[in-house]
Amino acid sequence: METFDVAIVGGGPAGSSCAAFCAHAGLQTIVLEREKFPREKVCGDCLNPACWPVLERLDLAQHVRALPHAKLDFVEFIAVGGRRVIVDLPSGNECEFAVKRSVFDDLLLKRAGELGAHIYEETTVTALTNSHGWTVETSSGERFVARTLVGADGRNSTVARLCNLLPRPERERIALQSHLPLPSNFGNSAVLQFLPNGYSGLAPVNDQELNVCLVAKPREIEALKAWATKRFGVSPNHAWRTITPLTRDALSPAHENLLFIGDAARVVEPFTGEGIYYALRSGELAAQPGTRFCLVAATWIVLRSRSTN
Ligand SMILES: Cc1cc2nc3c(=O)[nH]c(=O)nc-3n(C[C@H](O)[C@H](O)[C@H](O)COP(=O)(O)OP(=O)(O)OC[C@H]3O[C@@H](n4cnc5c(N)ncnc54)[C@H](O)[C@@H]3O)c2cc1C
């Protein structure tokens, strides 16, 4: 069986970024992704301007700009009582940009493949063994062997759970998300509205669709959904995508032969619109020779202390 240098579980922005930089550095890299891309994801679809330098280093910025998208000129905050605060967003090549995760994530994963990473979609990781390297097992019974494992499998990370590192889930808030027809005259803004039951985030993602996110405690989510149903004229039976938890304790990102990146390592409040940046950048950092050197050194120290104890 071929031994890979790096096995990355999850092909979202964190996993794809890490895979692209690892493959570019000449490492034998494999990505194991549960879904078949393109796929949607519960997200506000907004790229924080901090993403652009990482996308430039991936040689992807122009390709991202060519995807169907909306440029966001300002963000509008609406308080429960209706007061509004408008904040300008950067313009030009540094702009805040909204793009559906289906097309954005697909582009990133393809880039990792172009740079030489081996991509396995519809491949769910279900078991791990760590003995002289990692053996990664999938739901279809396939096995892959790698020297280093990277958990890039999101907030409910299977890798963290299988390694007994996933913090106990709290009974936390829920997010719902959907793409709805863009109301006429919506304008080029993101709108973050506080409501008695939670909050909503809206952003156009192209010239036809509006991303709608709703965040509330479980007991409030039906009331918030009813607000959105009325506000946007959608059917009460509309199928919303859903995810939970929205916050949880962070994991230590570096372990023996094991790294966590993106949401698998640390989840940030959706309201900030920064999670994709942290995913891209932590993927890049994990692939840097310094990080890999530290990992090799840490492993050597652990192995040595085991052999001398
Ligand atoms: C409501 C909401 C709104 C948000 N809005 C924004 C926003 O506007 N801007 C922003 O920057 N961030 C936003 N975020 C955060 C952002 O969505 C995440 O931070 C980002 O998706 C993290 O990327 P990731 O690659 O770490 O994980 P993910 O994007 O979750 O990717 C993980 C991948 O791992 C795969 N996977 C999971 N388990 C397995 C397994 N066992 N085997 C194989 N593959 C597996 C999944 O299929 C998935 O493709 C929002 C989050 C929420 C909840």
The ligand as an ORCA input file, in Angstrom:
! r2SCAN-3c Opt
* xyz 0 1
  C     -24.510     30.271      9.660
  C     -23.063     30.420      9.298
  C     -22.681     31.490      8.490
  C     -21.327     31.654      8.152
  N     -20.981     32.696      7.331
  C     -19.694     32.887      7.000
  C     -19.318     33.921      6.102
  O     -20.155     34.643      5.545
  N     -17.991     34.080      5.827
  C     -17.048     33.279      6.398
  O     -15.849     33.493      6.137
  N     -17.371     32.255      7.219
  C     -18.670     32.030      7.510
  N     -19.019     30.965      8.302
  C     -17.975     30.034      8.756
  C     -17.512     29.120      7.609
  O     -18.633     28.487      7.018
  C     -16.524     28.076      8.148
  O     -15.610     28.700      9.013
  C     -15.778     27.367      7.019
  O     -16.661     26.604      6.233
  C     -14.688     26.452      7.602
  O     -14.074     25.741      6.557
  P     -13.436     24.296      6.856
  O     -12.778     23.878      5.580
  O     -12.679     24.331      8.114
  O     -14.691     23.349      7.153
  P     -15.934     22.982      6.238
  O     -16.218     24.041      5.254
  O     -16.998     22.575      7.178
  O     -15.433     21.711      5.413
  C     -15.277     20.476      6.057
  C     -15.383     19.376      5.007
  O     -15.110     18.120      5.654
  C     -15.968     17.139      5.100
  N     -16.097     16.064      6.093
  C     -16.700     16.123      7.316
  N     -16.591     14.934      7.943
  C     -15.899     14.103      7.118
  C     -15.480     12.745      7.196
  N     -15.755     11.984      8.269
  N     -14.807     12.212      6.156
  C     -14.515     12.961      5.053
  N     -14.898     14.273      4.926
  C     -15.581     14.826      5.940
  C     -17.283     17.884      4.855
  O     -18.056     17.239      3.870
  C     -16.785     19.267      4.402
  O     -16.695     19.364      2.981
  C     -20.368     30.745      8.647
  C     -20.757     29.660      9.440
  C     -22.094     29.485      9.755
  C     -22.504     28.316     10.594
*
